[in-house]
Amino acid sequence: MQRRELIKLFALVPYAGSVSIIPFTAAAAPASAPQNAEKRFLFKELGVRTFINAAGTFTAMTGSLMHDYVLDAIQSAASEFCMLDELQDKVGEKIAALVHSEAAVVTSGAFSGMTLGLAGILTGMDQKKVEQLPHLDGTGMKSEVIIQKAHDIVYNHALKNTGCKIIYVETVAEVEQAINEKTALLHFLNIEADKGKIKHEEWVALGKKHNIPTSIDIAADVPPVSNLWKFNDMGFSFVVISGGKAIRGPQSAGLLMGKKEIIAAARLHMPPRGFNIGRGFKVNKEEILGMYVALDKYIKDDHDKEWKAWEAATAVIDNAAKTVSGVTTSITVPELGNVTPTLQIAWDAGKVKLSGKDLQEKLRSGAPSIEIGGAKESSITVTVWMLKPGQEKIVAGRIKEELMKAVG
Ligand SMILES: *Cc1c(COP(=O)(O)O)cnc(C)c1O
């Protein structure tokens, strides 16, 4: 499945959760229930299905699971008051040093980071302009963002939320033609970098040549870990990434990194200021500290070891599926976005009488419930990076079992 289709699928299709009741697993218990209080198993209490995630980092599936050290940071943050600005200042400094940017701020995700970064560019430190957004007419503020056609995805609406219009272009000549006194930003989407005619360095150079800021959305682009600083080093004016994908920080957090004056101005739009477009993008001390700890640890992690563990877990599922007659498998690694081993399990429809969607439904309604990635006519897609250690054996067993049953 194309990245674009996948993004569309998860953005548009409401969650199909018509599923029988699944036994609650202890693993889904809250990690830090208060001591001496009766432990509540809330998913069970509410009848909310929990599942093994062999699909990936999807908002509809609540993203990723935070590590214990992130939960510890959240727990300790929750027991004290502090000034929100002071915490953002101090954490921002630490994060900026980690990612090689002049400044950084924890946002409520990559999407809000895009809105806030552009808002900062539009208003600068002018409080009156901050109050005018998203109404740009007659304010003297710029009002256009240039993006390559190939980079047109749903998330670019974050930029339109400032009141700006998007001008789509394909070639360098078209960029230069589109640039005018209203141009606020040249925006780039890393996950579709290979589809556009203009590459990163050239995009940054165009911005510098015309003295217009450049930005890049790298929301789903670690691993590799080096992407955290690569685009700051390259000279993008601001960079946004999700906190709750591979970094496994809070799903309701992300980072806006970039030039000092952009981050400072962006913060005028965020709590505790900015009673306008950014007021709803609140992050509190829990997300801020959770994001900081997740990022710090992610950078220090042994990524080779993690990759080998992903390969090993993928092999367990691959080897089990392949034993079924008529089944073929392949493992690919996307070059951009969600860079992790991706197992495709396909079968001869003449031998295995089951559609991809049927298999998806059987895995979903089984015990334990399992979610997989893309389901097509006679294939499914599986990733292991969101599995807990050992779950690959359960996924392998269930997929094999259902495929065997369908061999006719
Ligand atoms: C996930 C994603 C976003 C949105 O990120 P949030 O952190 O959920 O706000 C934006 N752009 C792309 C390409 C993404 O994959």
The ligand as a MOL file (V3000), in Angstrom:
LIG
                    3D

  0  0  0     0  0            999 V3000
M  V30 BEGIN CTAB
M  V30 COUNTS 15 15 0 0 0
M  V30 BEGIN ATOM
M  V30 1 C 1.5760 11.4390 12.0460 0
M  V30 2 C 1.8470 12.5120 11.0650 0
M  V30 3 C 1.5050 13.8530 11.3210 0
M  V30 4 C 0.7460 14.2560 12.5380 0
M  V30 5 O 1.5100 14.1160 13.6800 0
M  V30 6 P 0.8930 14.2770 15.1550 0
M  V30 7 O 2.0920 14.1700 16.0270 0
M  V30 8 O -0.0880 13.1770 15.3270 0
M  V30 9 O 0.2640 15.6130 15.2120 0
M  V30 10 C 1.8720 14.7990 10.4010 0
M  V30 11 N 2.5140 14.4710 9.2640 0
M  V30 12 C 2.8310 13.2000 8.9560 0
M  V30 13 C 3.5580 12.8880 7.6970 0
M  V30 14 C 2.5170 12.1630 9.8620 0
M  V30 15 O 2.8340 10.9050 9.5700 0
M  V30 END ATOM
M  V30 BEGIN BOND
M  V30 1 1 1 2
M  V30 2 1 2 3
M  V30 3 2 2 14
M  V30 4 1 3 4
M  V30 5 2 3 10
M  V30 6 1 4 5
M  V30 7 1 5 6
M  V30 8 2 6 7
M  V30 9 1 6 8
M  V30 10 1 6 9
M  V30 11 1 10 11
M  V30 12 2 11 12
M  V30 13 1 12 13
M  V30 14 1 12 14
M  V30 15 1 14 15
M  V30 END BOND
M  V30 END CTAB
M  END
